[in-house]
Structures are given as C-alpha cells and as structure tokens.
C-alpha cells in the first residue's frame, strides 16, 4: 500500500517549494489590481483599418488630455486596451474623436468601464472580508460536522491550512503572471479564488469523512496507519473527480478565447493545487497534530514514536 503519510514531510517541502517563488514575486512586485479595486477607467477600442497605433502614441495622446500614467496594452493587431485614472464621458468622447482623426480611423468602442476610487476601495475591503468569512465558516462547519470524533477542531484547522496553501499558491501565481503577462486582479479573479477554496475544502472533507468511518471500523488501528489507509481508499475518487474538472477547464483554456483565459488559468491551477493539498497536506496535518511532532522539529527525533 502507498505510504503517503509516512513521506508527509517530503510533500510539505514540495508545497513550500512551489509556494515560495510566488510569495517572493508578491513581495517584489505586489498584486496588479484592476480598476475594480483601485478605481479608474478602462477603455478598449478596435481600429477597423486593422492596424492599431503603437502604445507609446496612445500614452502621448492621453497625456495631452492631462491624463497621466495610462497603461496601454495591445490586444492583437487592431485592438488597444487602456487603463487610466477616472475619465468622464465627455473626455472619453473627445479621446475617441482624436483617435479617429490622428490615427486614420474609423474605430469601434468595444468596452468602457469607470469606477470611482471610493467604490474600488469598498470592493477591495469586501473581497478580503469574503475570503475571511469563507475561512471562518468552513472552520465552524467542519468542526460541527465532525463533532462525533475526538478533536473535531483539528479537522477544521487542517482543512483551513490546506485551503491557505491553495490561496497562497494562486495569489503567488497571479503576482508572477501580473508582472510578466500584464494580468490584473479583478472581480473574476476573486470569483476564481472563492471557487478554488470550495473545491479544496470539498476534497479535504471527502478524505476526512473516510477517516471518520474507519475510526469506527478499525478501533485498534494506529492513527497514522488509519489516516494513510483512508487517503489511499479515497485516492481514485479524488483524482478522477478533479481530473474531470481539469480536463473541462483545459478545453476552455484552449478553445474559449482570450476573454476567459485569465479566469480559466487561475481555476485550473487552483483545482490542481486543491487536489494536491487535500491528499498530501490536509490529512497528514492531522497525524502531525496527533503525534505532537513539533516537539522534535528542532531537535533529534525520539527513537520510537509508535502509539
């Protein structure tokens, strides 16, 4: 039988290995927040001639209208996406007219969004509150659901630790992608993050439920062996369920187009991380707590740790 729990510190180490680069990117570059959270305006236009101007030319045009530091991205050969401080409708109309005149229009306005700074700050606060509330709700629910087994709180704590693993990985990856690909944290990213949290906790509960059932059946079995046996029993189900989701997301990533690419990529990474953490992190944390292994983390391990 696979000895997953016996190699738990290898899996913990691998988790750190994949999380640390993202955390370094987060410290160095931060999260690139979209106007949903910072406030500002987003204008996306298409030049029907098929040739969009250079981003530097669009920056110069915005500066002539006293709009400093616009962020300009090319989307294909004919589309331009501009993020800037808040722009009113009258200024936007003047900008579009000047674009048509200067760059041999005509042009088509594809999208215009404007969010005030106070609204953006409120959205950011509510987003952080939503993630925190989800964590507290999960902890309370799992503790209540597993109240019939000893130390029910541990199950909720282990699920939260696995969830935080996935959240840290997703946010770190977003910081890396934001720096190199120009992706920004928007409302869709928050939706993807909350979905990842749901998938992660669901898979952890599947393993925990099998541990609870086995505790009633194998009362004399060593706890570490029981947990490992429970993980192996649910391994096929966990992998097959999440593989179905990941194949669907992969199809969307390849065929869904540019507009959904960011959202689907974050979901795909998060679901993969959630599958890993629920199998290799969540349940082994229960064993670490049961054995109180932190007592010998920084000194020589005792000769025997069997129960």
C-alpha positions, 0 to 999 in steps of 0.5 A: 500500500502507498505510504503517503503519510509516512513521506508527509514531510517530503510533500510539505517541502514540495508545497513550500517549494512551489509556494515560495517563488510566488510569495517572493514575486508578491513581495517584489512586485505586489498584486496588479489590481484592476480598476475594480479595486483601485478605481479608474477607467478602462477603455478598449477600442478596435481600429477597423483599418486593422492596424492599431497605433503603437502604445507609446502614441496612445500614452502621448495622446492621453497625456495631452488630455492631462491624463497621466500614467495610462497603461496601454496594452495591445490586444492583437493587431487592431485592438488597444486596451487602456487603463487610466485614472477616472475619465468622464464621458465627455473626455472619453468622447473627445479621446475617441474623436482624436483617435479617429482623426490622428490615427486614420480611423474609423474605430469601434468602442468595444468596452468602457468601464469607470469606477470611482476610487471610493467604490474600488476601495469598498470592493477591495475591503469586501473581497478580503472580508469574503475570503475571511468569512469563507475561512471562518465558516468552513472552520465552524462547519467542519468542526460541527460536522465532525463533532462525533470524533475526538478533536473535531477542531483539528479537522477544521484547522487542517482543512483551513491550512490546506485551503491557505496553501491553495490561496497562497499558491494562486495569489503567488501565481497571479503576482508572477503572471501580473508582472510578466503577462500584464494580468490584473486582479479583478472581480473574476479573479476573486470569483476564481479564488472563492471557487478554488477554496470550495473545491479544496475544502470539498476534497479535504472533507471527502478524505476526512469523512473516510477517516471518520468511518474507519475510526469506527471500523478499525478501533485498534488501528494506529492513527497514522496507519488509519489516516494513510489507509483512508487517503489511499481508499479515497485516492481514485475518487479524488483524482478522477473527480478533479481530473474531470474538472481539469480536463473541462477547464483545459478545453476552455483554456484552449478553445474559449478565447482570450476573454476567459483565459485569465479566469480559466488559468487561475481555476485550473491551477487552483483545482490542481493545487486543491487536489494536491493539498487535500491528499498530501497536506490536509490529512497528514496535518492531522497525524502531525497534530496527533503525534505532537511532532513539533516537539522534535522539529528542532531537535533529534527525533525520539527513537520510537514514536509508535502509539 
